[in-house]
């Protein structure tokens, strides 16, 4: 069977059962998620063994440490995957939720009801835990899911999918509601993106090249998760000890993820006091610093930050640093160079904090907290299929509610339009 025929077969099967998924009870969906969580933990040794194949390929290919970290499965991460499924089971089922009731003068009763999207295609790279997270969220929200992971995690993804599917066999949920495209050929993505009669939405998760490819080639609506060029701005009235902790966490806690800080902005009035020790400690943690002219005057020997740096999502131990004149310049920098993902201000001035919140055009805007909290689990959503930087339909962590739409149910007693 040709690749095109294989993808079409998967899409048709998912579309067929998507109508059944809308009717699956909450209790049955939750039961499935708990069985899947237990199966992941029971098959821990198998998952680690298969993951080792991906890690071996990554090592030979000289992948970066950050990418290898994203690929790695260990007992702790497998337990976290399982816990994510259990947390999703605890969440309120959005399907069937009454959003609005309208009573018309002619007696018509109109109800706005939350419903599944239908068939959700998710294309992602690197992190194998995405396979479990996205499967769980799609099933809980009543959708059929078609998953397409990257070649760098193919053995891990197939192993996780096999375990999840095995658990699904013990439930009343149709097996075709969960699909995995195993081909590592980029052409498989191209074939999937043509099938607008079978898929309702595509969610790409990964690097900018992947997302642009999907957006430019898809005949299916795309919810984009573009770059995570996240900023921390240390305001003139910042608590500098707090700023230090936030900067260290936002950059170093997990540098290879989309909600890690890529650019540090520091107000000129505190730059000389804050930057020398801050940069020294970042460098001791093996973080390369690229500074603007003022930063390089304060701290000698730094690599010069270029225009390209301000627009770069490093996903690595590299940080751009700029000294700004004031809050307005910080806002202008973030709205000009940022990716509208997550940005934070560190300040004790409530009015300046509010101006930052109002002026920054990003999905998640923080005051006195690390950007690393932009995450479905941290927001209490269980997990997310991605962090949307779009403005239509869903923005920020895309979880259960983001995987639904709505329809109107209209009740009458014989009304006809005059």
C-alpha positions, -999 to +999 in steps of 0.1 A: +000+000+000+014+034-010+021+061+017-008+082+004-032+052+007-020+045+042-026+080+054-060+082+038-070+049+054-060+062+088-079+095+083-110+078+070-111+054+100-106+083+124-134+103+108-158+074+109-154+069+147-153+106+155-191+107+155-192+078+180-166+096+203-191+124+209-214+099+225-189+081+248-198+087+285-175+107+308-172+076+331-160+055+302-135+081+290-121+084+325-119+047+329-099+045+297-075+072+309-068+054+342-062+021+324-038+038+300-020+055+330-016+021+348-004+005+316+024+031+311+038+024+345+034-014+342+054-013+309+081+011+322+110-013+313+097-018+277+093+020+272+128+027+285+143-001+263+126+014+232+136+049+242+172+038+243+171+031+206+162+068+200+189+080+224+215+058+206+206+074+172+206+109+189+241+103+203+255+091+170+240+122+153+255+145+178+222+160+189+224+189+214+222+181+251+189+200+252+174+178+225+186+146+241+171+157+273+137+162+256+140+128+241+149+109+273+124+087+291+132+075+327+111+061+355+103+096+368+092+109+334+071+078+327+054+083+361+048+119+352+032+109+319+009+085+338+000+111+364-009+135+336-034+110+323-048+106+358-051+144+362-069+146+329-094+120+341-101+142+372-109+172+350-145+182+342-156+168+309-163+198+286-185+179+262-222+187+266-215+218+287-242+244+285-226+277+275-256+299+270-294+297+269-315+321+248-353+324+249-367+341+219-400+361+218-414+336+194-410+308+220-378+292+205-354+280+231-318+281+219-290+263+238-253+268+230-236+235+238-199+226+238-190+197+214-158+180+202-139+193+172-140+159+156-107+146+142-076+164+155-042+159+138-012+166+160+022+169+144+051+172+169+088+167+174+113+155+200+093+149+232+077+114+234+055+124+264+035+144+239+021+111+225+005+103+259-006+139+267-023+145+234-039+111+232-054+117+267-067+152+260-082+143+226-100+112+241-113+132+272-126+159+249-144+134+227-122+137+197-104+112+175-067+118+173-041+113+146-006+116+160+025+122+139+057+124+159+092+132+147+118+107+134+141+114+164+115+099+188+100+072+165+108+041+187+096+058+218+064+071+202+055+037+188+061+021+221+039+045+240+012+043+214+013+005+216+009+005+254-020+031+252-038+012+224-035-021+244-052-005+273-079+010+251-089-025+240-103-030+275-128-002+270-158+007+249-140+034+231-135+026+194-098+017+188-097+038+156-102+069+178-064+068+185-041+067+155-004+070+150+014+076+117+046+056+120+062+067+088+092+091+093+089+104+058+082+141+056+059+132+027+035+116+053+028+151+067+022+165+033-003+137+025-021+143+059-024+180+053-045+174+021-073+156+039-095+184+048-127+163+044-115+139+071-096+161+096-111+191+114-080+208+127-042+204+127-020+214+156+018+215+149+042+214+178+079+219+171+104+241+155+096+271+133+104+253+101+079+225+109+051+250+118+057+272+088+056+241+066+023+229+080+008+264+079+018+269+043+008+235+030-024+226+049-058+227+035-070+220+070-074+248+097-041+251+116-037+262+152-001+273+154+023+270+182+050+293+169+083+302+186+087+307+223+108+339+223+100+347+260+113+377+279+119+386+315+120+424+321+137+436+353+120+469+360+136+499+378+116+491+410+122+453+409+131+433+440+165+423+426+167+391+447+134+380+433+145+390+398+176+368+403+156+337+412+131+343+383+158+348+357+177+317+369+146+296+368+132+310+335+165+302+317+181+273+334+154+251+349+147+236+315+163+256+286+151+234+258+114+242+260+092+269+245+084+287+278+121+292+287+134+328+287+154+337+256+159+374+262+166+393+294+157+430+295+171+451+324+162+487+332+192+510+329+188+523+365+195+489+380+217+474+352+251+481+368+239+467+402+221+436+388+239+424+357+275+416+368+267+390+394+236+378+374+256+372+343+285+356+362+262+330+377+245+323+344+280+317+329+289+294+357+259+274+347+274+271+312+250+297+297+264+318+269+255+355+271+251+377+241+247+414+251+238+447+235+264+476+236+254+488+271+255+453+286+289+447+271+301+479+286+290+468+321+302+432+317+334+428+295+341+399+272+305+391+261+296+382+225+276+410+208+239+404+204+227+410+168+192+418+154+189+381+146+195+372+183+165+392+194+143+371+171+159+337+179+144+309+200+176+292+212+161+263+231+196+260+245+219+275+271+222+309+252+207+341+264+204+376+248+206+405+272+196+441+265+196+472+288+165+494+281+158+529+291+124+524+306+092+504+307+080+518+273+112+506+256+108+472+271+073+469+259+083+481+224+111+455+223+089+426+234+061+434+210+086+439+182+108+409+186+088+385+207+067+356+195+036+365+216+041+335+238+051+343+274+066+374+290+071+387+325+079+418+344+096+419+378+085+450+397+071+462+430+053+490+412+016+479+407+008+506+382+038+498+360+029+461+363-006+468+351+007+488+322+029+458+312+000+434+314-022+457+293+004+465+267+021+432+260+005+413+231+013+378+243-008+347+252+006+347+287+018+378+306+032+376+341+041+398+370+068+386+394+068+350+382+088+328+358+077+322+323+081+285+329+046+283+343+030+285+308+020+249+308-013+230+308-004+211+339+007+242+358-025+260+348-046+231+361-055+219+327-040+184+331-017+189+301-019+206+267-016+197+230+004+229+226+008+266+235-012+285+209+002+319+198-028+324+175-057+346+184-085+327+168-104+299+186-078+293+213-048+311+228-022+299+253-022+264+267-046+244+244-062+218+266-097+203+269-118+234+262-095+243+233-102+209+217-139+217+216-162+239+196-200+245+201-233+240+184-267+255+189-296+232+199-330+248+191-363+237+207-396+247+192-432+238+193-442+243+157-427+277+150-424+287+113-407+318+100-430+345+086 
